[in-house]
Structure formats: structure tokens, C-alpha cells
Amino acid sequence: MNQPLPFEGLRVVAVEQAVSGPFCTRQFADLGAEVIKIERPDGGDFARAYDGALNGVSAYFAWLNRGKKSVVLDLKNESDLARLRELVLGADVFVNNLAPGAIERMGLGYDALAEAAPRLIWVGISGYGPNGPYRDKKAYDMLIQAEAGVVSMTGTPNEPAKVGISVADIGAGMYAYSSATAALYRRERTGIGDRIDISMFECMTEWMMPPIYTLIGTGKAPSRAGLRHNMIVPYGAYACADGSVLFAIQSDREFRRFCEHVLLDATVADDPRYGENAQRLANRETLEAIIADSLGTVSVTTVVSRLEAGGIANAVVNDVADVASHAQLGARERWTTVETYAGVVPALIPPHNLASSPSRMGRVPGLGEQATPEPRDEHRDHQSRRSAPHA
């Protein structure tokens, strides 16, 4: 028997656009919250116009905005701005990812709302945070990847590259969601909301800590390695007679099994140049020449069979079409459909995977599809079910 979704009864108001804010709030929508997406009258969220890949619906917009209510308000109009303020004061969570200072100029900054709405969880997402010398610098996904050093770690030794998906936006959106969830959990015990400021740059620099620690500890940062790991050898894509296979060695014990089962030459593991990962990394060129000679005349199927026999982790380098038709997604019945304002489209079930309450796969709204909801007294609505504060 299905249980209520975790966020049923929760109201999230979002002044959001593009990816980071919408990705955060879509998690709430999938798990039952009422998400009120505030959009401009002149086209709404600009992600609506990225493309028309799905019957005229933008691929990004369809992915990020299902299950939300689209409400059009002209925030340059005093009356509409007052309506938004009423909605925010009655919300549980308020998410915004406008340019730094924009939401404060509307009178919707945390300090302007905290006294009237002490239980509100206020979430701001920006490129670099609400202060510091980069506060007002424009920030888009690829720019943040570059500024945070992600680009310096991605690509081939000869040419850097960005990650092929919006990793900075997605990372910031997920940190915003998890931080808001943590604040809601604490509010159940204390009755008090909180301010959350998420910086895309800080999210990416947090993920950059392994190479930063390597630099601190050794004086040298890892180098770009394309489809190879820049800190572990062998780990990456290697050519076979009819294609490539990707495999990963995580320990010296696994390397010995790799030599025995895949290279069919256990003596390689006894060579002092390759006994430990630090040595293999230092002697990468000669070791990878041995691997190339061994696998270059063998089929991918044979190499994969050897890897499986040796218990070595491996994968095929799939393209987008391969992933869309992946057997594992089919076997686990991860594909479903959602309604949009332009028809039904396929959708992947999100990986929340709460056994007792499947995610809600709501409609992708057209611009201004819903009327402005009635404001509510958030304090009154929650007083009866609020936990007593801890002593």
C-alpha cells in the first residue's frame, strides 16, 4: 500500500529560471510538494525557448519542471509583487536563483522576510555567493566549470573540455535541495526556519578537492587524461581489435588479477615498476604500451569475458542512443510518460526510490497555466502538527 509522499502539504514558491533552481524544486515536486513556479509574462523561464525538441517543448524545460504550477506575475508591477510576497510569507520553502541582489531589491531577501515568516526556509542560488569580489560576476554552467578548475581536469592532455552535461547547475540544485531538506528536518524540532545561500562555484570547488589535495600534498596537480583516470592506472578506455572497452583497477590485488586473467601474463604484476598504484602512475607510458600490445589484437567480447572472469569492473562507452535504450533501464522499468502542454513525452522515473511512495510524475505546465493560488497562513497551517522544540 502506497504511503503519502514525503512532502505532501508542503508549499514551495520559486522565482527560478534555467537549471539550478528548477532542478532543486523539481525534487520537491516529485516527492509531493506543491511547487509554485513564478514566471515572467514575456515568455517565462528562458529555458522554455532553449529548443523545441519534444513536440515544441524544450528538452531542459520538460526535464526540470514537471509537477509544478506555472503562475505568471509581472514583478515590476507593485500589485503582482505584493501577491508574490503574500505567497512567499505563507510558503515553507522559497527558492530563487536570480542575479545577486535582484530578489533583495524586490523586498524578498531573507532579512526582509524573517520576522514575518520565522519558519520560512529561504534558499538563494548564485554563481559565487552573496558577497566577495565575484558576487556580481555573471555565472553560467560552463563559466563556473572553467573558474572552478573542472575544465582543467577534463579533456585530453592536449585540449581541455567541459563536462558534457550542466554539472555545475545540477550540483548547485542538488545541494540546494539537500540543504533545504536538512533545514526542514531541523524546523520540525525547533520551529525555526533558516537562510541557505548556495554558490555554484563553491559546489564545484568542493568536488575538486581530490586534485586540490594532490596539489597540496605533492606540489603537482593531476594532469588531464581523456578517457583515462588521472590518478589511478590502469583505469579508462583501452583499444581492442574491434573497438574499446573501459575498465577500472582499484587495488594492487585487482591489478594482479588483471594481469593473470586479462593480459594473460602474471609476471607483469611482479615487475617493481607496476607493483603499486603510485609506481604504475609514474610508469604509465610503459605499462599502457604493454596493455595496448596485449589487447590490440583481441575482440571487445573476448576482453570483456576476461575482465568478468577476473572480477574486474568494466563498462561499454555508450552513446546517447545506447543509454536511451539501455537494457538495465528497461529491466527495472524506469521509463514512464508525463503530460506536457504539447502532448505526452517519455520520462525517466527519478532515482529517489522510496519503496512505499513512488515519485509523482506531474504535468509539465504551459506558461501561466495556473491562476495565482490563494496565500495561506503558514504559521497557522503548521502550528497543529509542529513538534515541540528541544530543550
C-alpha positions as MATLAB code, in Angstrom:
seq = 'MNQPLPFEGLRVVAVEQAVSGPFCTRQFADLGAEVIKIERPDGGDFARAYDGALNGVSAYFAWLNRGKKSVVLDLKNESDLARLRELVLGADVFVNNLAPGAIERMGLGYDALAEAAPRLIWVGISGYGPNGPYRDKKAYDMLIQAEAGVVSMTGTPNEPAKVGISVADIGAGMYAYSSATAALYRRERTGIGDRIDISMFECMTEWMMPPIYTLIGTGKAPSRAGLRHNMIVPYGAYACADGSVLFAIQSDREFRRFCEHVLLDATVADDPRYGENAQRLANRETLEAIIADSLGTVSVTTVVSRLEAGGIANAVVNDVADVASHAQLGARERWTTVETYAGVVPALIPPHNLASSPSRMGRVPGLGEQATPEPRDEHRDHQSRRSAPHA';
ca = [
       0.000    0.000    0.000;
       1.413    3.379   -1.013;
       2.081    5.884    1.741;
       1.688    9.663    1.356;
       4.574   11.287   -0.451;
       7.113   12.822    1.966;
       6.399   16.446    1.044;
       2.624   16.354    0.684;
       1.229   19.521    2.263;
       4.494   21.405    1.743;
       4.378   24.593   -0.323;
       7.451   25.697   -2.286;
       7.478   29.056   -4.069;
      10.187   29.549   -6.678;
      11.385   32.556   -8.626;
      13.612   30.456  -10.809;
      14.980   30.023  -14.296;
      17.284   27.803  -16.350;
      18.638   24.768  -14.449;
      19.880   25.108  -10.844;
      16.723   26.464   -9.206;
      14.313   24.324  -11.259;
      16.352   21.171  -10.577;
      16.139   21.856   -6.839;
      12.388   22.438   -6.829;
      11.594   19.555   -9.145;
      12.858   17.188   -6.447;
      10.245   18.652   -4.102;
       7.527   18.341   -6.762;
       8.399   14.704   -7.492;
       8.039   13.922   -3.796;
       4.659   15.558   -3.336;
       5.174   19.260   -2.613;
       3.082   21.980   -4.199;
       5.646   23.910   -6.216;
       4.521   27.324   -7.462;
       6.830   28.470  -10.238;
       6.701   32.227  -10.792;
       7.336   33.206  -14.419;
       7.632   36.481  -16.336;
       4.768   37.424  -18.667;
       7.152   37.927  -21.606;
       7.991   34.278  -22.285;
       8.528   32.978  -18.769;
      11.560   30.908  -17.807;
      14.031   31.408  -20.656;
      14.705   27.641  -20.666;
      11.313   27.320  -22.380;
      12.989   28.700  -25.512;
      16.184   26.630  -25.473;
      14.844   24.317  -28.181;
      11.653   22.571  -29.291;
      12.944   19.016  -29.094;
       9.782   17.441  -27.635;
       6.801   18.415  -29.768;
       7.838   22.031  -29.369;
       8.720   21.723  -25.665;
      12.319   22.425  -24.656;
      14.217   19.329  -23.552;
      15.602   21.118  -20.488;
      12.250   22.606  -19.543;
      10.446   19.262  -19.799;
      13.089   17.613  -17.636;
      13.174   20.272  -14.931;
       9.612   21.467  -14.470;
       7.173   18.608  -14.268;
       4.693   18.639  -11.424;
       4.866   22.423  -10.926;
       2.264   25.171  -11.166;
       3.214   27.927  -13.589;
       1.981   31.301  -12.342;
       2.690   34.465  -14.332;
       3.448   37.612  -12.331;
       4.983   40.840  -13.533;
       7.449   41.555  -10.755;
       7.888   45.129  -11.970;
       4.223   45.655  -11.115;
       3.603   46.598   -7.468;
       0.347   44.658   -7.277;
       1.894   41.453   -8.656;
       4.923   41.869   -6.409;
       2.608   42.186   -3.403;
       0.868   38.954   -4.445;
       4.226   37.214   -4.632;
       5.180   38.470   -1.179;
       1.947   37.028    0.236;
       2.724   33.668   -1.376;
       6.266   33.650   -0.018;
       5.184   34.559    3.506;
       2.870   31.551    3.500;
       5.376   29.131    1.960;
       7.512   26.506    3.641;
      10.402   26.969    1.206;
      11.270   29.905   -1.042;
      13.843   29.245   -3.790;
      15.368   31.868   -6.055;
      18.258   31.855   -8.488;
      18.125   35.341   -9.941;
      21.197   37.560  -10.229;
      22.682   38.522   -6.838;
      20.768   41.384   -5.234;
      17.731   41.112   -7.522;
      15.483   39.326   -5.042;
      16.532   41.737   -2.261;
      15.589   44.729   -4.411;
      12.084   43.257   -4.609;
      11.886   43.236   -0.824;
      12.081   39.421   -0.715;
      15.514   38.965    0.819;
      15.849   36.807    3.896;
      16.251   39.739    6.281;
      13.103   41.377    4.928;
      11.032   38.219    5.456;
      12.449   36.540    8.559;
      10.463   38.439   11.172;
       7.131   37.981    9.389;
       7.858   34.353    8.420;
      10.191   32.846   11.037;
       9.513   29.281    9.813;
      10.430   30.019    6.198;
      13.323   28.146    4.585;
      14.881   30.764    2.280;
      17.161   29.376   -0.463;
      19.237   31.570   -2.764;
      21.363   30.072   -5.550;
      24.006   32.187   -7.282;
      27.237   31.818   -9.167;
      29.661   32.927   -6.462;
      27.638   33.686   -3.339;
      26.091   36.854   -1.857;
      29.381   38.604   -1.071;
      33.037   38.708   -2.116;
      34.711   40.259   -5.174;
      32.983   37.874   -7.612;
      29.487   38.470   -6.213;
      28.161   40.292   -9.294;
      30.071   38.331  -11.929;
      27.766   36.623  -14.421;
      27.797   32.870  -13.959;
      26.673   30.146  -16.333;
      27.441   26.451  -16.133;
      30.467   26.301  -18.450;
      31.899   29.512  -16.977;
      31.722   28.036  -13.475;
      33.274   24.771  -14.681;
      36.169   26.819  -16.025;
      36.550   29.101  -12.991;
      36.441   26.160  -10.560;
      39.107   24.211  -12.454;
      36.820   21.407  -13.619;
      37.729   22.167  -17.242;
      41.428   21.844  -16.371;
      40.783   18.262  -15.250;
      38.582   17.295  -18.210;
      39.602   16.540  -21.788;
      42.762   15.214  -23.374;
      46.340   16.110  -22.465;
      46.324   18.443  -25.490;
      42.939   20.109  -25.055;
      40.676   20.871  -22.078;
      36.927   20.275  -22.277;
      33.863   20.967  -20.221;
      31.735   18.183  -18.791;
      29.043   17.419  -21.371;
      26.086   17.998  -19.051;
      25.276   21.000  -16.841;
      27.203   19.651  -13.878;
      27.656   22.988  -12.060;
      23.946   23.793  -12.309;
      22.900   20.295  -11.321;
      25.339   20.180   -8.400;
      24.105   23.524   -7.080;
      20.476   22.462   -7.464;
      21.056   19.233   -5.566;
      22.952   20.981   -2.759;
      20.106   23.491   -2.535;
      17.563   20.674   -2.288;
      19.505   18.650    0.287;
      20.242   21.735    2.386;
      16.577   22.771    2.337;
      15.579   19.242    3.331;
      18.022   19.386    6.259;
      16.592   22.764    7.306;
      13.049   21.391    7.147;
      14.065   18.460    9.333;
      15.547   20.820   11.923;
      12.459   23.040   11.735;
      10.349   20.083   12.826;
      12.327   20.079   16.083;
      12.843   23.797   16.616;
      10.014   25.518   14.750;
      12.545   27.909   13.192;
      13.398   28.341    9.510;
      16.753   29.262    8.033;
      18.659   31.066    5.299;
      20.564   28.985    2.739;
      22.962   30.517    0.218;
      24.263   28.110   -2.426;
      27.213   29.096   -4.622;
      27.717   27.156   -7.854;
      31.432   27.924   -7.619;
      31.678   26.525   -4.096;
      29.800   23.377   -5.128;
      32.302   22.724   -7.908;
      35.370   23.559   -5.820;
      34.111   21.080   -3.207;
      34.104   18.415   -5.929;
      37.606   19.488   -6.960;
      39.124   18.601   -3.582;
      40.914   15.364   -4.628;
      43.090   17.172   -7.208;
      43.456   20.156   -4.852;
      44.636   17.839   -2.068;
      47.025   16.180   -4.517;
      48.462   19.603   -5.333;
      48.757   20.483   -1.631;
      50.384   17.169   -0.760;
      52.734   16.711   -3.712;
      53.152   20.155   -5.231;
      51.743   18.936   -8.530;
      48.145   18.754   -9.753;
      46.941   15.705  -11.702;
      47.013   16.146  -15.468;
      44.184   15.674  -17.964;
      43.959   12.101  -19.183;
      40.978   11.953  -21.566;
      39.188    8.646  -21.116;
      41.788    7.552  -18.591;
      41.897    8.251  -14.865;
      44.447   10.904  -13.981;
      45.288    9.399  -10.581;
      44.772    5.617  -10.995;
      46.408    3.263  -13.560;
      45.092    1.301  -15.368;
      41.652    2.904  -15.338;
      39.925    4.041  -18.509;
      39.151    3.132  -22.112;
      41.618    0.863  -23.928;
      41.607   -0.163  -27.583;
      40.832   -3.697  -28.640;
      40.866   -5.157  -32.164;
      37.300   -4.047  -32.939;
      36.569   -1.219  -30.503;
      37.329   -0.068  -26.981;
      36.467   -1.258  -23.515;
      36.620    0.700  -20.265;
      37.845   -0.988  -17.108;
      38.935    0.108  -13.647;
      41.600   -1.233  -11.299;
      41.060   -0.116   -7.705;
      43.754   -2.025   -5.824;
      47.080   -3.803   -6.231;
      45.285   -7.097   -5.669;
      42.927   -6.306   -8.561;
      45.912   -5.392  -10.737;
      47.387   -8.836  -10.176;
      44.083  -10.453  -11.188;
      44.014   -8.205  -14.244;
      47.445   -9.373  -15.305;
      46.513  -13.026  -14.802;
      43.046  -13.043  -16.373;
      43.139  -10.236  -18.946;
      46.759   -9.763  -20.034;
      47.353  -13.495  -19.514;
      50.770  -12.623  -18.103;
      51.072  -12.685  -14.302;
      54.733  -11.618  -14.467;
      53.688   -8.024  -15.230;
      52.336   -7.753  -11.679;
      55.744   -8.834  -10.337;
      57.577   -6.030  -12.130;
      58.628   -3.496   -9.440;
      57.623   -0.647  -11.763;
      53.967   -1.712  -11.504;
      53.508   -3.236   -8.061;
      51.660   -0.283   -6.512;
      49.431    2.394   -7.983;
      51.924    5.205   -7.356;
      54.501    3.228   -9.345;
      52.033    2.411  -12.090;
      51.132    6.093  -12.354;
      54.802    7.075  -12.596;
      55.399    4.415  -15.247;
      52.096    4.821  -17.010;
      53.570    5.053  -20.510;
      55.367    1.713  -20.462;
      52.532   -0.117  -18.692;
      49.909    1.157  -21.106;
      52.124    0.100  -24.009;
      52.049   -3.445  -22.600;
      48.248   -3.273  -22.289;
      47.912   -1.951  -25.849;
      50.070   -4.754  -27.254;
      48.118   -7.393  -25.334;
      44.585   -6.216  -26.115;
      45.056   -4.684  -29.545;
      44.591   -7.999  -31.371;
      41.708   -9.281  -29.211;
      37.985   -8.571  -29.686;
      35.986   -6.465  -27.258;
      33.803   -9.502  -26.473;
      36.836  -11.567  -25.520;
      38.338   -8.810  -23.372;
      35.038   -8.265  -21.554;
      34.816  -12.024  -20.898;
      38.307  -11.982  -19.423;
      37.511   -8.932  -17.289;
      34.370  -10.592  -15.946;
      36.282  -13.794  -15.203;
      38.826  -11.787  -13.241;
      36.201   -9.802  -11.351;
      37.420   -6.555  -12.902;
      34.921   -3.672  -13.147;
      34.207   -2.733  -16.755;
      31.778   -0.852  -18.971;
      30.980   -0.077  -22.579;
      31.340    3.541  -23.708;
      27.715    4.132  -24.707;
      26.394    6.998  -26.784;
      23.118    8.805  -26.061;
      21.063    6.387  -28.158;
      22.594    3.404  -26.351;
      21.670    4.883  -22.968;
      18.110    5.701  -24.030;
      17.586    2.036  -24.947;
      19.737    0.586  -22.161;
      18.679   -2.907  -21.078;
      19.102   -2.113  -17.385;
      16.629    0.770  -17.541;
      14.177   -1.484  -19.347;
      14.593   -4.369  -16.926;
      13.965   -2.075  -13.956;
      11.008   -0.396  -15.686;
      12.482    3.082  -15.252;
      10.715    4.618  -18.243;
       7.263    6.132  -17.964;
       5.469    9.108  -19.535;
       4.440   12.574  -18.414;
       1.945   15.012  -19.794;
       3.106   18.357  -21.146;
       1.229   21.322  -22.557;
       2.151   19.955  -26.013;
       1.375   16.269  -25.506;
       2.752   13.206  -23.761;
       6.520   12.638  -23.643;
       8.736    9.865  -22.211;
      10.321   10.411  -18.812;
      12.682    8.551  -16.551;
      11.420    7.837  -13.051;
      13.702    9.838  -10.714;
      16.087    7.821   -8.529;
      14.537    8.739   -5.157;
      13.178    5.174   -4.997;
      11.160    5.370   -1.791;
       9.636    1.902   -1.686;
       6.359    2.977   -0.078;
       5.716    6.161   -2.066;
       6.658    6.275   -5.772;
       7.561    9.688   -7.129;
       4.800   11.836   -8.566;
       5.306   12.350  -12.293;
       3.300   15.541  -12.737;
       2.411   17.570  -15.802;
       4.882   19.978  -17.406;
       2.922   23.248  -17.293;
       2.361   25.760  -20.035;
       3.235   29.361  -19.262;
       0.727   30.761  -16.767;
      -1.331   27.585  -16.846;
      -2.482   28.076  -13.244;
      -4.099   31.040  -11.572;
      -2.319   32.550   -8.597;
      -3.008   30.245   -5.628;
      -4.535   31.678   -2.516;
      -1.993   32.828    0.058;
      -2.016   30.852    3.252;
      -1.037   31.448    6.847;
       1.933   29.118    7.058;
       2.261   29.541   10.832;
      -1.379   28.649   11.376;
      -1.306   25.714    8.961;
       1.634   24.100   10.721;
       1.045   25.010   14.330;
      -1.133   21.975   14.996;
       1.443   19.499   13.717;
       4.636   21.203   14.821;
       6.907   19.226   17.098;
       7.832   20.808   20.383;
      11.245   22.446   20.344;
      14.013   20.549   22.045;
      15.117   21.862   25.375;
];
